[in-house]
Amino acid sequence: MRPAHPTERAVGMEYYVTDSDGVGGRLREADDHFRVRELERFSTEPVDADADAYPHLVVRARLSGWDTNDFASRLSDALGVSRERVNWAGTKDKYAVTTQLFSIYGADPTNLPDVNGADLEVLGRAGRNLEFGDLAGNAFELVVSDAEHPENATEIADELHAFGGLEDGGADATDGDDGSSVSVGVPNFFGQQRFGSRRPVTHAVGLEIVRGDWAGAVMAYLGNPTDAEPESTQEARAFVQETRDWQAALERFPHRLRYERSLCHGLAEVDGEPGPEDFRAALERLPSNLQRLFVHAAQSYAFNLMLSERLERGLPFDEPVAGDVACFADTDAPAGLELPDTDRLQRVDERRVRSVRRHCERGRAFVTAPLVGTETELADGEQGEIERSVLDELNLEPADFDLPGEFHSTGTRRAILVRTALSLETDPLTLSFALPKGSYATVLCREFLKVDPLELG
């Protein structure tokens, strides 16, 4: 175990669990160096099925250079239908080659458009639209460009194999024609993207919201300039932080920063000095998904801190100790994918440690930590001490998440370990693996590269 990059430590990822030096390099040198394919669980009827009974046309799209939201808008425009008629199970990034499903209400397969950077395959029809729950996970194929020490990859994989509690062989255990394959495990951290890769402040905004400091939340978003931003943006943030002159700040923020401008515009309209309700109203001008993201990022930050503290105390991730809360595996997961079902929880007291440990060894159960919300019940034992100490440090408690509108969260729990079969290829160094939904490819890759998170994409 060794200290993480300072940028990662700022979002709660305090450690790498591997001691070996990284391979170096970077991801996403080109779009086709970052390939993602959805692992879905969504059944369809034949395309000639009754369109009244099955009004949703389901297509598989292979996209290059398309953000999911932008492609959905392009598709709806080309078909002449409302954007609300296009749905998907998971959002994918623009700088990648991605394969995912879309459902389109009322679409005729003969009217599908030709779109640059998109190959569409009609799968059939469905009686309902795609939803987030239809995504089980994602399969990745990632190329590491300009790796300085690719020979370190095997040793890192061996260390991750051991961390995952996997007993048989290391990276040389299963040799294929193109390289080696090994089962590995990593802490199920929330990756840097959750908080903002270049400007990780979403959790800071969320913490102020949960503490009821609406003005502090607005200023956390508007202020806090970073060196990764253009100089003009840094100056605008410094100006609003110093003056709180909303109208003058509005004129300084570039038009591309539409959310910052929206906040300034809302506050500039207030007669006199804005009060707490005015700052809250300004935040509520932002898109609902962004409002939720702020609170989710605060929960994610606390979760990362809990995992880091568990690492520091030397507690296992692959098996429970007395006081833990475990969840069981989703039995409908695609073959080879360990998918936790956090709706099926069990407290692990002294009597149950041995039986739950056996389930964990077989991939049938997982130790969890909380994404804190109003309905969160904290663990007991040493894990409970960790959870309470992190919340005390952040000056939070579950009742604080009883918030208005989109900011409200009941909370859930999340597995603390993610395991997968990893294939390693050389020339170029390529990592291929699958992860359950909600887990981050960069959290696995960071153990191999050990570089500035910006190089992970």
N, C-alpha and C positions, 0 to 999 in steps of 0.2 A: 504494500500500500504506500502511495506517495502523494504529496500535495498536488492538487489540481492547478490548472492555469488560473491566474487571478480573476479573469473575466468569468470563469465558471464558478469560482468560489463566491463571487458576488451574487449568484442566484442559488446558492445553497449546495452546489456540488463541490464538496470540500476535498475529495480524494479521487485518485485513480485506484482501482483495486489491484492493478498489476504493477509490479516493481520494475519490469523490464523497460529499457529505453524504447521510445516510439519509433515507428518507421519513418515519420516525417511525411512531407508531401501535402497534398490537398485534394479535396473532392470537387466535382463539378467543373473540371477543366472544359468539358463540353457537355451539351445536354445528354448525349447518349452514354456518358460516363456515369449517369445516375438514372437507373431504370427501376421503375416501381410498377408492380402488377398487383391489383387487388385480389384478395382471397375472399370471394363473396359466398354467401349462402342465400341465394334467391332463385326460386324456381320460376320457369316461364312455360306458357302454353305455346303451341305452334303459331307461326305468324299468321296463318289463315284462320285462327280461332275467332269466334264471334266477338267483334269489336265492341258491341254493347256490353257484353259480360266481362270482357278483358280490354278495357279502353287504353291501357298504357302500353305503348310500344317500347320494348327494351332493346338497347343497342350496346355493344361493347366498342369503346372508342380507344384507339391508340393515338396518343397526342404527343406532339413534340413542340415545345415552345408555347404551350397553352396553360394558363392558370384555369382551374376548374370553373370558377365563377365566370371568367371572361368567355370561356368556350360555351358555357350554358347560355349566356346572353347572345353570343353569335349564332348558336343553333336556333334559339327561339326567334331571333330576328329573321333568319333565313326561312323559317317555316311559317312566319307570320302569326305566331301564337304568343300568348303571354309568357313572360319569363317564369311565372309561378307554375307553369305546366311542366317545366323541366326539373327533374330531381335526380339526386345521386346519393351514394352511401358514404363517400369520403372525399375530402378536399385534397387536391394534389397541387404541387408547386409548378410554376412556369418553367423553371430551368431544369428540366428532366424529360425523359421519355416515359410516359405513364400509360397504363392500361387500366381502364375502369368502366363501370356500367353507368348508363343514364336511362331514365325512363321518361317518356314524353307522352303526356295525356293527349289522346285524340289524333296522334300523328299517323300518316299513311307512309309505309316504308318506301313507296315509289317517289315520295317527295323529299327524301333526305338529301340535303345539299352536299356539294363538293366543297370542302373547306381545306385550305392550305394547312399542312401540318397535322391533319387528322385523317385517320382511316377508320371508317365506321362499318361494323358488322352487326346485322340484324339478328338478334337471338330469338325473339318471339314476342308474345304479349303477356300481360299480367293484369290481375284484377285490382291491384293497388300500386301506388308509386314506391320507388326506392326510398329507404330511410337509413339513418345512421346505423341502426341495429342490424342491418343486412350485411354490414362489413365485418368480417371476422378478423381480418388482418391484412398484411401486405408482404409481398415477396420482393426482395431488393437484389440488385446486381450493381455494385458500386466499384468504380475504378479509382485507384489512388494514383494520382499523377505526381511525377518527380519525387517518388519516395527515396529518401537518402539511405535508409537501412532496411530494405524489404526483408532481409534475412532474419530480422527480429520478429516477424509476424508469427512464426511457428511457436516461438517461446511464449509470446503473449497469449496465443490461443491455448497453450497448455495451462497457463496460469488461470485463464478464464474457465477452462474446463474444471479445474480444481475448485474455483470459487463457486461454481454452480452445483457443487456437491456430487459431481459425476465421477464414478469410480473407475470405469474402464478406460485405459489408454488415453493418450493425448492427441495432438494434431497429426501424428503419424499413424493413428489407429486405423483409419479407413482411407486408403489411397485409391484415387481414381485416375482415369486417363489424364485429366486436366489439372490435378493437384490433390490436396488432402482435404478431408472432411472431419469435423470434430464437433461434439456438442459442447456449447459454452453457456455461461451465465454471467449477467452483469446486473448491478443495481438498476432498478426500474426508474431511474431519475427522469424528471421532465427536462428535456433538452433546452439548449439555449434559445431555440426559436420560440419557445413558449413565452419568453420574457422580452423578446426583441433582440435579434442578433447583433445589430450595430448600436442599439440604444436600449439596453435592458432596463426598462422602467415600468412595464405594465404591472408587475407585482407591487412596486412602490405606490402606484396609483391605487391598486386594490386594497392595500393595507390601510391607506388613509380613509378609503370609503368604508371599510369594515369598522374602523375606529370611530366613524361618524364625523370625520373632519373633511367636509366637502370642499372647502377652500384649499386645504392641503392636497387633496386629490387633484384638483385642477392645476395647481402650481407644480405638482410632481410631473404632470404630463406636459405642461407648457414650458417649464423651466428646465433645469438640469442639462445644460449643453454638454455635448461630448465631442472629443477630438475627431470621432469618426464622421461627423457631419460637416457639410460645407460651411465655410466661414460666415456667410450671410445668415444661415440658420442658427449658428451659435450666437451670433450677435442679437438676433431676434429673441432668442430664449433668455439671454442675459438681460436684455432690455426689459422684458415683461416681468422677469423675476425681481428686478430692482425697482421698477416704477409702478407696476400694476396699472399702467395706462393702456386700457384695453383697445381703444380706438387706434392709438398710435402703433400698438403692437400688431393689430390687424393689418396695418399698412406695411409692416416689416416682414411678416411671415410670407414665404413664397406661396404661390397659388397651389402648388402641388401638395402642400401640407394642409389639406382641406379640413382635417379634424381640429388642428390647432386653430385654424381660422374660424371654424364654427364656434369653438369655445369663446374666443375673443369677441366674436360678433354678438353672441348671446349676452355676454357681460357688458359690452358697450351699450346695449339697449336699456340697461337698468338705470333708472333715475337715482342718482346719489350713489352711495357706497354699497356694493353688493353684500347681501347677508348670506347665511348658510343656505337658505332655500334657493337663492339666485344661483349659487355655485352648483347646487344639486340640479337645478333646472338646466343649466348649461351642459352638464354631463349627460343629462337625459336627451339632449339634442343629438347626441352621437348615435350611430347605428346600434340596435339592440344587441347584436352579436359582440360588438366591442365593449358594451357595458358589462356583459356577462364575462368577457375575457379578462377584464380587470380583476374581478373577484376570483375567477378561476386561477389566475396567475398568483394571487396572494395565497390561495390554498396550495398551489403547486410549490411555491417557495417554502412554505412550512413543511410540506411533505419531503422536499429535498433535504432540508435541515434535519428532519427526523432520521432519514436514511444515513446521512453523514454521521450523526451522533451514534447510530447503531453500529456503523463501521468502526468508529473510534473506540467504542466499548468492546469490540471484538465479538459481538453477538452474531450468530449465524443468520444467513439470508435464505438458505436452502431448506431449513427445518425450523420448527417452532421451539420456543422456550415457554415455560409456564407463564401465563398472563397474556400471551399473544392472542390475536384474533386472526383466524384463518378463513379463507374462502375455498370453495371447491371448483373443480374444472367444469367448464361448459361442455356437456357431452355431445353437443351438435357441432363442435368445431371441426373444420377440415382436418383430414388426416395429417399427422405430423406437427400440428400447431397446438401449443399449450395455451389455452384461452381461459383466463379466470372468469368466474361468474360471481361478482361481488354482491349479488342478491342472496347468495347462499353462504351465510357466515356462521362460524362457530367459535366460541371462546375456548381457549385451550388451557384447561386447568391441569394440575399435576396428574390427574388420572388419565387425561386424554393425550398427553404429550407423545407417548409411544405410538398410539394408533394414528394420530395425525402426521407424525413423522413418516410413517410408512406410506401414507397417501402422498406426502410431498415427494418422497423418493421416486414414486411412480408417475409423477406429474399429474396427480389427481387432486392436489390441494396446494395452497399457496399461503404463505405468511403475508399479512397486510399491514398497512399503516393508513391513517385517515387523511382524506381530503375534507377538512373540517367544515361542518355546517351545523344548522340548528338541530339536526337529529343525530349528530355524532355521539356515540358512546365510546369513550376512550378505553384503551387496553388496560390490563392489570399488570402487575409484576414490573420487571425492569423496562419493558417496552412502554408500559403506561407511564413510568417515570420520564422516559424520553419525550413522549407526546406532551405531557404536562409542562415539562421544562421548556420545550420549544414555544409552546403557546404563551407561557409566562414571559419568556424573553421578548416575544413579539407583542405583548400586552393584548392578547386575544383570548376569547373564550367562545364556545359554540353559539351561545345566545347572540353574539355580536353579528351573526350572519342573518338575523331576522331583519331584513332590509327591504325597502320599497322596490316594487317593480322588478326589473331585470337583474337587480343587484342581489336579490334574495337567493340563498342557497341552503338546501337541506343537507348537503354533503354526501359523501359515500366513502368507501374504502378502496384501496388499490394495492395490488400485489407489489411486494418490495423487490422481487427478483423476476427477471425475464430470461428464459432459456430458449436456445434455438440450435439447430444444426447449421454449422458454418462451413462453407466450402471456401478454400483458399486456392487461388491460382496465381501464377507468376507471369511476368513479362506480358502485359503489365500486371502489377499486384491488383487482384480483384477479390472482393469479398461478396459472397452470395449467401443470403439467409432470409428467413421469414420471421416476422414479429406479429404479435397480436395487436389489434387496434388500440390506439392510444399510446403505444410504445414508440420510442424514437430511434431511428437508425443511427443517428449521430451519437447516441449514448453508447452504442456498441463501438462505433468507429473511433470515438475519442480515445478509447483504450489503446487502439492500434497506432493512431497518428501522434497523439500527445502534442498537439499544436494549438495555436490561437483558434478559438471557436469559429472565427470568421473564415478560416480555411476549410471548415467542415461544411460550409454552405448553410 
